[in-house]
């Protein structure tokens, strides 16, 4: 973790700290000024200074910094446990959606093509999921035009989930994937969803990169569809 933080310090001018997920989920979606509305400029401005100060500590102070770095481990463990509990339901849902794809659609996916019928299915499911997420927050999706809803984090999470399902449809093996690995896939969806607002994600995980790339293509296609 210290090594990762040092790299962030070195390239801090290329790093932006985003607002919390809760803040982004409560933000009214619109396409104008999109990226700038996601960034927490106060935290971004102080990032390099704070990291350099804390990572430069020695002795007892360094021990305290290590404790700060690991301070949220219980929270992280609890979050992973929640994903693990949800993994079977998520896998069953993806398998159900996979079952709705035709052989031609899966064949086209393997060739790197999105056929109109598949794009229609993705759009329908993603908008339904977005509407449910907004409703769960007490918002009415009908008050938000679809052309704006596609910029919401709720929609991007829905697209990230669709992309994961589609990737598994191509590579197979989802039905036998362990709950732990499915949970890890679900955790990665946060990076995929947020990556659609920027130029993608940086990762060594090949599947994560594939899913993130597909999600960006889907978002671009659906935005283009609703802007016409």
C-alpha positions as protocol buffer text, in pm:
chain_id: "A"
residue {
  index: 1
  type: UNK
  ca { x: 0 y: 0 z: 0 }
}
residue {
  index: 2
  type: UNK
  ca { x: 284 y: 240 z: 81 }
}
residue {
  index: 3
  type: UNK
  ca { x: 440 y: 171 z: -259 }
}
residue {
  index: 4
  type: UNK
  ca { x: 112 y: 249 z: -434 }
}
residue {
  index: 5
  type: UNK
  ca { x: 77 y: 573 z: -239 }
}
residue {
  index: 6
  type: UNK
  ca { x: 432 y: 674 z: -330 }
}
residue {
  index: 7
  type: UNK
  ca { x: 349 y: 627 z: -699 }
}
residue {
  index: 8
  type: UNK
  ca { x: 44 y: 848 z: -654 }
}
residue {
  index: 9
  type: UNK
  ca { x: 269 y: 1110 z: -494 }
}
residue {
  index: 10
  type: UNK
  ca { x: 508 y: 1102 z: -791 }
}
residue {
  index: 11
  type: UNK
  ca { x: 229 y: 1139 z: -1046 }
}
residue {
  index: 12
  type: UNK
  ca { x: -4 y: 1346 z: -828 }
}
residue {
  index: 13
  type: UNK
  ca { x: -49 y: 1613 z: -1097 }
}
residue {
  index: 14
  type: UNK
  ca { x: -224 y: 1347 z: -1304 }
}
residue {
  index: 15
  type: UNK
  ca { x: -452 y: 1234 z: -1019 }
}
residue {
  index: 16
  type: UNK
  ca { x: -793 y: 1370 z: -928 }
}
residue {
  index: 17
  type: UNK
  ca { x: -984 y: 1271 z: -616 }
}
residue {
  index: 18
  type: UNK
  ca { x: -1349 y: 1206 z: -691 }
}
residue {
  index: 19
  type: UNK
  ca { x: -1638 y: 1295 z: -467 }
}
residue {
  index: 20
  type: UNK
  ca { x: -1786 y: 1015 z: -259 }
}
residue {
  index: 21
  type: UNK
  ca { x: -2007 y: 757 z: -425 }
}
residue {
  index: 22
  type: UNK
  ca { x: -2305 y: 874 z: -221 }
}
residue {
  index: 23
  type: UNK
  ca { x: -2255 y: 1231 z: -340 }
}
residue {
  index: 24
  type: UNK
  ca { x: -2228 y: 1120 z: -703 }
}
residue {
  index: 25
  type: UNK
  ca { x: -2538 y: 901 z: -677 }
}
residue {
  index: 26
  type: UNK
  ca { x: -2738 y: 1198 z: -544 }
}
residue {
  index: 27
  type: UNK
  ca { x: -2614 y: 1431 z: -818 }
}
residue {
  index: 28
  type: UNK
  ca { x: -2868 y: 1526 z: -1081 }
}
residue {
  index: 29
  type: UNK
  ca { x: -2729 y: 1392 z: -1409 }
}
residue {
  index: 30
  type: UNK
  ca { x: -2652 y: 1613 z: -1706 }
}
residue {
  index: 31
  type: UNK
  ca { x: -2393 y: 1600 z: -1980 }
}
residue {
  index: 32
  type: UNK
  ca { x: -2253 y: 1953 z: -1944 }
}
residue {
  index: 33
  type: UNK
  ca { x: -1948 y: 1995 z: -1722 }
}
residue {
  index: 34
  type: UNK
  ca { x: -1962 y: 1624 z: -1651 }
}
residue {
  index: 35
  type: UNK
  ca { x: -1605 y: 1542 z: -1542 }
}
residue {
  index: 36
  type: UNK
  ca { x: -1556 y: 1863 z: -1344 }
}
residue {
  index: 37
  type: UNK
  ca { x: -1868 y: 1790 z: -1139 }
}
residue {
  index: 38
  type: UNK
  ca { x: -1725 y: 1453 z: -1031 }
}
residue {
  index: 39
  type: UNK
  ca { x: -1398 y: 1588 z: -890 }
}
residue {
  index: 40
  type: UNK
  ca { x: -1345 y: 1697 z: -530 }
}
residue {
  index: 41
  type: UNK
  ca { x: -1107 y: 1985 z: -596 }
}
residue {
  index: 42
  type: UNK
  ca { x: -1030 y: 2055 z: -231 }
}
residue {
  index: 43
  type: UNK
  ca { x: -911 y: 1700 z: -165 }
}
residue {
  index: 44
  type: UNK
  ca { x: -731 y: 1687 z: -499 }
}
residue {
  index: 45
  type: UNK
  ca { x: -539 y: 2007 z: -419 }
}
residue {
  index: 46
  type: UNK
  ca { x: -419 y: 1875 z: -84 }
}
residue {
  index: 47
  type: UNK
  ca { x: -343 y: 1520 z: -202 }
}
residue {
  index: 48
  type: UNK
  ca { x: 26 y: 1551 z: -286 }
}
residue {
  index: 49
  type: UNK
  ca { x: 111 y: 1766 z: 16 }
}
residue {
  index: 50
  type: UNK
  ca { x: -61 y: 1529 z: 259 }
}
residue {
  index: 51
  type: UNK
  ca { x: 86 y: 1216 z: 104 }
}
residue {
  index: 52
  type: UNK
  ca { x: 441 y: 1356 z: 103 }
}
residue {
  index: 53
  type: UNK
  ca { x: 410 y: 1462 z: 465 }
}
residue {
  index: 54
  type: UNK
  ca { x: 266 y: 1133 z: 591 }
}
residue {
  index: 55
  type: UNK
  ca { x: 489 y: 901 z: 387 }
}
residue {
  index: 56
  type: UNK
  ca { x: 795 y: 1097 z: 500 }
}
residue {
  index: 57
  type: UNK
  ca { x: 736 y: 1022 z: 868 }
}
residue {
  index: 58
  type: UNK
  ca { x: 975 y: 794 z: 1057 }
}
residue {
  index: 59
  type: UNK
  ca { x: 980 y: 612 z: 1390 }
}
residue {
  index: 60
  type: UNK
  ca { x: 663 y: 617 z: 1596 }
}
residue {
  index: 61
  type: UNK
  ca { x: 500 y: 862 z: 1360 }
}
residue {
  index: 62
  type: UNK
  ca { x: 554 y: 618 z: 1070 }
}
residue {
  index: 63
  type: UNK
  ca { x: 392 y: 344 z: 1278 }
}
residue {
  index: 64
  type: UNK
  ca { x: 91 y: 572 z: 1331 }
}
residue {
  index: 65
  type: UNK
  ca { x: 74 y: 641 z: 957 }
}
residue {
  index: 66
  type: UNK
  ca { x: 71 y: 267 z: 890 }
}
residue {
  index: 67
  type: UNK
  ca { x: -223 y: 243 z: 1128 }
}
residue {
  index: 68
  type: UNK
  ca { x: -400 y: 519 z: 934 }
}
residue {
  index: 69
  type: UNK
  ca { x: -344 y: 334 z: 606 }
}
residue {
  index: 70
  type: UNK
  ca { x: -498 y: 18 z: 750 }
}
residue {
  index: 71
  type: UNK
  ca { x: -763 y: 201 z: 953 }
}
residue {
  index: 72
  type: UNK
  ca { x: -1054 y: 107 z: 729 }
}
residue {
  index: 73
  type: UNK
  ca { x: -973 y: -264 z: 707 }
}
residue {
  index: 74
  type: UNK
  ca { x: -1282 y: -361 z: 912 }
}
residue {
  index: 75
  type: UNK
  ca { x: -1495 y: -153 z: 678 }
}
residue {
  index: 76
  type: UNK
  ca { x: -1332 y: -311 z: 373 }
}
residue {
  index: 77
  type: UNK
  ca { x: -1385 y: -659 z: 517 }
}
residue {
  index: 78
  type: UNK
  ca { x: -1751 y: -580 z: 584 }
}
residue {
  index: 79
  type: UNK
  ca { x: -1798 y: -450 z: 229 }
}
residue {
  index: 80
  type: UNK
  ca { x: -1638 y: -761 z: 83 }
}
residue {
  index: 81
  type: UNK
  ca { x: -1861 y: -981 z: 299 }
}
residue {
  index: 82
  type: UNK
  ca { x: -2167 y: -797 z: 164 }
}
residue {
  index: 83
  type: UNK
  ca { x: -2053 y: -855 z: -195 }
}
residue {
  index: 84
  type: UNK
  ca { x: -1984 y: -1218 z: -113 }
}
residue {
  index: 85
  type: UNK
  ca { x: -2335 y: -1259 z: 27 }
}
residue {
  index: 86
  type: UNK
  ca { x: -2481 y: -1104 z: -288 }
}
residue {
  index: 87
  type: UNK
  ca { x: -2259 y: -1298 z: -531 }
}
residue {
  index: 88
  type: UNK
  ca { x: -2492 y: -1596 z: -585 }
}
residue {
  index: 89
  type: UNK
  ca { x: -2790 y: -1373 z: -662 }
}
residue {
  index: 90
  type: UNK
  ca { x: -2577 y: -1163 z: -897 }
}
residue {
  index: 91
  type: UNK
  ca { x: -2444 y: -1472 z: -1076 }
}
residue {
  index: 92
  type: UNK
  ca { x: -2796 y: -1611 z: -1118 }
}
residue {
  index: 93
  type: UNK
  ca { x: -2910 y: -1276 z: -1260 }
}
residue {
  index: 94
  type: UNK
  ca { x: -2625 y: -1263 z: -1510 }
}
residue {
  index: 95
  type: UNK
  ca { x: -2692 y: -1622 z: -1614 }
}
residue {
  index: 96
  type: UNK
  ca { x: -3059 y: -1535 z: -1665 }
}
residue {
  index: 97
  type: UNK
  ca { x: -2967 y: -1234 z: -1880 }
}
residue {
  index: 98
  type: UNK
  ca { x: -2715 y: -1447 z: -2068 }
}
residue {
  index: 99
  type: UNK
  ca { x: -2998 y: -1688 z: -2147 }
}
residue {
  index: 100
  type: UNK
  ca { x: -3185 y: -1405 z: -2322 }
}
residue {
  index: 101
  type: UNK
  ca { x: -2904 y: -1359 z: -2576 }
}
residue {
  index: 102
  type: UNK
  ca { x: -2936 y: -1527 z: -2913 }
}
residue {
  index: 103
  type: UNK
  ca { x: -2658 y: -1731 z: -3071 }
}
residue {
  index: 104
  type: UNK
  ca { x: -2616 y: -1459 z: -3332 }
}
residue {
  index: 105
  type: UNK
  ca { x: -2573 y: -1192 z: -3064 }
}
residue {
  index: 106
  type: UNK
  ca { x: -2312 y: -1398 z: -2877 }
}
residue {
  index: 107
  type: UNK
  ca { x: -2133 y: -1474 z: -3205 }
}
residue {
  index: 108
  type: UNK
  ca { x: -2125 y: -1104 z: -3288 }
}
residue {
  index: 109
  type: UNK
  ca { x: -1988 y: -1025 z: -2942 }
}
residue {
  index: 110
  type: UNK
  ca { x: -1704 y: -1271 z: -2996 }
}
residue {
  index: 111
  type: UNK
  ca { x: -1625 y: -1083 z: -3316 }
}
residue {
  index: 112
  type: UNK
  ca { x: -1627 y: -751 z: -3131 }
}
residue {
  index: 113
  type: UNK
  ca { x: -1957 y: -632 z: -3281 }
}
residue {
  index: 114
  type: UNK
  ca { x: -2268 y: -497 z: -3111 }
}
residue {
  index: 115
  type: UNK
  ca { x: -2574 y: -588 z: -3315 }
}
residue {
  index: 116
  type: UNK
  ca { x: -2883 y: -361 z: -3283 }
}
residue {
  index: 117
  type: UNK
  ca { x: -3094 y: -630 z: -3112 }
}
residue {
  index: 118
  type: UNK
  ca { x: -2833 y: -672 z: -2836 }
}
residue {
  index: 119
  type: UNK
  ca { x: -2797 y: -296 z: -2790 }
}
residue {
  index: 120
  type: UNK
  ca { x: -3174 y: -272 z: -2751 }
}
residue {
  index: 121
  type: UNK
  ca { x: -3175 y: -540 z: -2480 }
}
residue {
  index: 122
  type: UNK
  ca { x: -2889 y: -371 z: -2296 }
}
residue {
  index: 123
  type: UNK
  ca { x: -3062 y: -34 z: -2313 }
}
residue {
  index: 124
  type: UNK
  ca { x: -3392 y: -172 z: -2186 }
}
residue {
  index: 125
  type: UNK
  ca { x: -3235 y: -356 z: -1889 }
}
residue {
  index: 126
  type: UNK
  ca { x: -2997 y: -72 z: -1802 }
}
residue {
  index: 127
  type: UNK
  ca { x: -3273 y: 190 z: -1798 }
}
residue {
  index: 128
  type: UNK
  ca { x: -3495 y: -40 z: -1588 }
}
residue {
  index: 129
  type: UNK
  ca { x: -3212 y: -87 z: -1338 }
}
residue {
  index: 130
  type: UNK
  ca { x: -3144 y: 288 z: -1337 }
}
residue {
  index: 131
  type: UNK
  ca { x: -3511 y: 360 z: -1268 }
}
residue {
  index: 132
  type: UNK
  ca { x: -3510 y: 114 z: -976 }
}
residue {
  index: 133
  type: UNK
  ca { x: -3196 y: 267 z: -826 }
}
residue {
  index: 134
  type: UNK
  ca { x: -3342 y: 618 z: -853 }
}
residue {
  index: 135
  type: UNK
  ca { x: -3669 y: 497 z: -700 }
}
residue {
  index: 136
  type: UNK
  ca { x: -3481 y: 335 z: -411 }
}
residue {
  index: 137
  type: UNK
  ca { x: -3330 y: 679 z: -344 }
}
residue {
  index: 138
  type: UNK
  ca { x: -3671 y: 841 z: -349 }
}
residue {
  index: 139
  type: UNK
  ca { x: -3621 y: 1000 z: -693 }
}
residue {
  index: 140
  type: UNK
  ca { x: -3858 y: 981 z: -987 }
}
residue {
  index: 141
  type: UNK
  ca { x: -3681 y: 885 z: -1309 }
}
residue {
  index: 142
  type: UNK
  ca { x: -3972 y: 1029 z: -1508 }
}
residue {
  index: 143
  type: UNK
  ca { x: -3859 y: 1376 z: -1400 }
}
residue {
  index: 144
  type: UNK
  ca { x: -3517 y: 1309 z: -1556 }
}
residue {
  index: 145
  type: UNK
  ca { x: -3500 y: 1287 z: -1937 }
}
residue {
  index: 146
  type: UNK
  ca { x: -3338 y: 969 z: -2068 }
}
residue {
  index: 147
  type: UNK
  ca { x: -3082 y: 1184 z: -2250 }
}
residue {
  index: 148
  type: UNK
  ca { x: -2967 y: 1302 z: -1903 }
}
residue {
  index: 149
  type: UNK
  ca { x: -3017 y: 973 z: -1716 }
}
residue {
  index: 150
  type: UNK
  ca { x: -2741 y: 813 z: -1925 }
}
residue {
  index: 151
  type: UNK
  ca { x: -2493 y: 1044 z: -1750 }
}
residue {
  index: 152
  type: UNK
  ca { x: -2593 y: 926 z: -1401 }
}
residue {
  index: 153
  type: UNK
  ca { x: -2370 y: 698 z: -1195 }
}
residue {
  index: 154
  type: UNK
  ca { x: -2673 y: 471 z: -1151 }
}
residue {
  index: 155
  type: UNK
  ca { x: -2686 y: 417 z: -1528 }
}
residue {
  index: 156
  type: UNK
  ca { x: -2310 y: 365 z: -1549 }
}
residue {
  index: 157
  type: UNK
  ca { x: -2328 y: 93 z: -1280 }
}
residue {
  index: 158
  type: UNK
  ca { x: -2608 y: -74 z: -1476 }
}
residue {
  index: 159
  type: UNK
  ca { x: -2396 y: -65 z: -1792 }
}
residue {
  index: 160
  type: UNK
  ca { x: -2095 y: -199 z: -1602 }
}
residue {
  index: 161
  type: UNK
  ca { x: -2305 y: -496 z: -1488 }
}
residue {
  index: 162
  type: UNK
  ca { x: -2429 y: -556 z: -1844 }
}
residue {
  index: 163
  type: UNK
  ca { x: -2070 y: -546 z: -1969 }
}
residue {
  index: 164
  type: UNK
  ca { x: -1961 y: -804 z: -1712 }
}
residue {
  index: 165
  type: UNK
  ca { x: -2248 y: -1032 z: -1812 }
}
residue {
  index: 166
  type: UNK
  ca { x: -2161 y: -994 z: -2181 }
}
residue {
  index: 167
  type: UNK
  ca { x: -1794 y: -1069 z: -2119 }
}
residue {
  index: 168
  type: UNK
  ca { x: -1888 y: -1387 z: -1936 }
}
residue {
  index: 169
  type: UNK
  ca { x: -2126 y: -1478 z: -2220 }
}
residue {
  index: 170
  type: UNK
  ca { x: -1829 y: -1473 z: -2456 }
}
residue {
  index: 171
  type: UNK
  ca { x: -1573 y: -1644 z: -2233 }
}
residue {
  index: 172
  type: UNK
  ca { x: -1813 y: -1884 z: -2051 }
}
residue {
  index: 173
  type: UNK
  ca { x: -1741 y: -2030 z: -1706 }
}
residue {
  index: 174
  type: UNK
  ca { x: -1973 y: -1807 z: -1505 }
}
residue {
  index: 175
  type: UNK
  ca { x: -2192 y: -2095 z: -1383 }
}
residue {
  index: 176
  type: UNK
  ca { x: -1892 y: -2259 z: -1215 }
}
residue {
  index: 177
  type: UNK
  ca { x: -1720 y: -1940 z: -1093 }
}
residue {
  index: 178
  type: UNK
  ca { x: -1679 y: -1935 z: -715 }
}
residue {
  index: 179
  type: UNK
  ca { x: -1877 y: -1691 z: -500 }
}
residue {
  index: 180
  type: UNK
  ca { x: -1551 y: -1528 z: -392 }
}
residue {
  index: 181
  type: UNK
  ca { x: -1442 y: -1460 z: -749 }
}
residue {
  index: 182
  type: UNK
  ca { x: -1786 y: -1331 z: -845 }
}
residue {
  index: 183
  type: UNK
  ca { x: -1768 y: -1097 z: -543 }
}
residue {
  index: 184
  type: UNK
  ca { x: -1433 y: -966 z: -669 }
}
residue {
  index: 185
  type: UNK
  ca { x: -1588 y: -912 z: -1014 }
}
residue {
  index: 186
  type: UNK
  ca { x: -1867 y: -709 z: -853 }
}
residue {
  index: 187
  type: UNK
  ca { x: -1621 y: -498 z: -654 }
}
residue {
  index: 188
  type: UNK
  ca { x: -1439 y: -415 z: -980 }
}
residue {
  index: 189
  type: UNK
  ca { x: -1762 y: -272 z: -1124 }
}
residue {
  index: 190
  type: UNK
  ca { x: -1702 y: 54 z: -935 }
}
residue {
  index: 191
  type: UNK
  ca { x: -1386 y: 107 z: -1139 }
}
residue {
  index: 192
  type: UNK
  ca { x: -1569 y: 13 z: -1458 }
}
residue {
  index: 193
  type: UNK
  ca { x: -1860 y: 251 z: -1389 }
}
residue {
  index: 194
  type: UNK
  ca { x: -1638 y: 548 z: -1298 }
}
residue {
  index: 195
  type: UNK
  ca { x: -1402 y: 466 z: -1585 }
}
residue {
  index: 196
  type: UNK
  ca { x: -1681 y: 539 z: -1834 }
}
residue {
  index: 197
  type: UNK
  ca { x: -1657 y: 907 z: -1739 }
}
residue {
  index: 198
  type: UNK
  ca { x: -1288 y: 921 z: -1825 }
}
residue {
  index: 199
  type: UNK
  ca { x: -1049 y: 733 z: -2056 }
}
residue {
  index: 200
  type: UNK
  ca { x: -1097 y: 392 z: -1893 }
}
residue {
  index: 201
  type: UNK
  ca { x: -910 y: 223 z: -1609 }
}
residue {
  index: 202
  type: UNK
  ca { x: -548 y: 131 z: -1534 }
}
residue {
  index: 203
  type: UNK
  ca { x: -519 y: -229 z: -1420 }
}
residue {
  index: 204
  type: UNK
  ca { x: -330 y: -553 z: -1467 }
}
residue {
  index: 205
  type: UNK
  ca { x: -653 y: -755 z: -1458 }
}
residue {
  index: 206
  type: UNK
  ca { x: -723 y: -851 z: -1821 }
}
residue {
  index: 207
  type: UNK
  ca { x: -1092 y: -923 z: -1760 }
}
residue {
  index: 208
  type: UNK
  ca { x: -1139 y: -590 z: -1584 }
}
residue {
  index: 209
  type: UNK
  ca { x: -983 y: -410 z: -1881 }
}
residue {
  index: 210
  type: UNK
  ca { x: -1208 y: -598 z: -2126 }
}
residue {
  index: 211
  type: UNK
  ca { x: -1522 y: -520 z: -1925 }
}
residue {
  index: 212
  type: UNK
  ca { x: -1423 y: -154 z: -1885 }
}
residue {
  index: 213
  type: UNK
  ca { x: -1356 y: -122 z: -2258 }
}
residue {
  index: 214
  type: UNK
  ca { x: -1691 y: -276 z: -2347 }
}
residue {
  index: 215
  type: UNK
  ca { x: -1871 y: -50 z: -2098 }
}
residue {
  index: 216
  type: UNK
  ca { x: -1722 y: 261 z: -2258 }
}
residue {
  index: 217
  type: UNK
  ca { x: -1835 y: 142 z: -2602 }
}
residue {
  index: 218
  type: UNK
  ca { x: -2188 y: 71 z: -2475 }
}
residue {
  index: 219
  type: UNK
  ca { x: -2215 y: 411 z: -2307 }
}
residue {
  index: 220
  type: UNK
  ca { x: -2093 y: 591 z: -2619 }
}
residue {
  index: 221
  type: UNK
  ca { x: -2342 y: 404 z: -2838 }
}
residue {
  index: 222
  type: UNK
  ca { x: -2636 y: 471 z: -2607 }
}
residue {
  index: 223
  type: UNK
  ca { x: -2550 y: 840 z: -2563 }
}
residue {
  index: 224
  type: UNK
  ca { x: -2529 y: 872 z: -2941 }
}
residue {
  index: 225
  type: UNK
  ca { x: -2866 y: 697 z: -2972 }
}
residue {
  index: 226
  type: UNK
  ca { x: -3039 y: 938 z: -2734 }
}
residue {
  index: 227
  type: UNK
  ca { x: -2873 y: 1250 z: -2871 }
}
residue {
  index: 228
  type: UNK
  ca { x: -3008 y: 1186 z: -3221 }
}
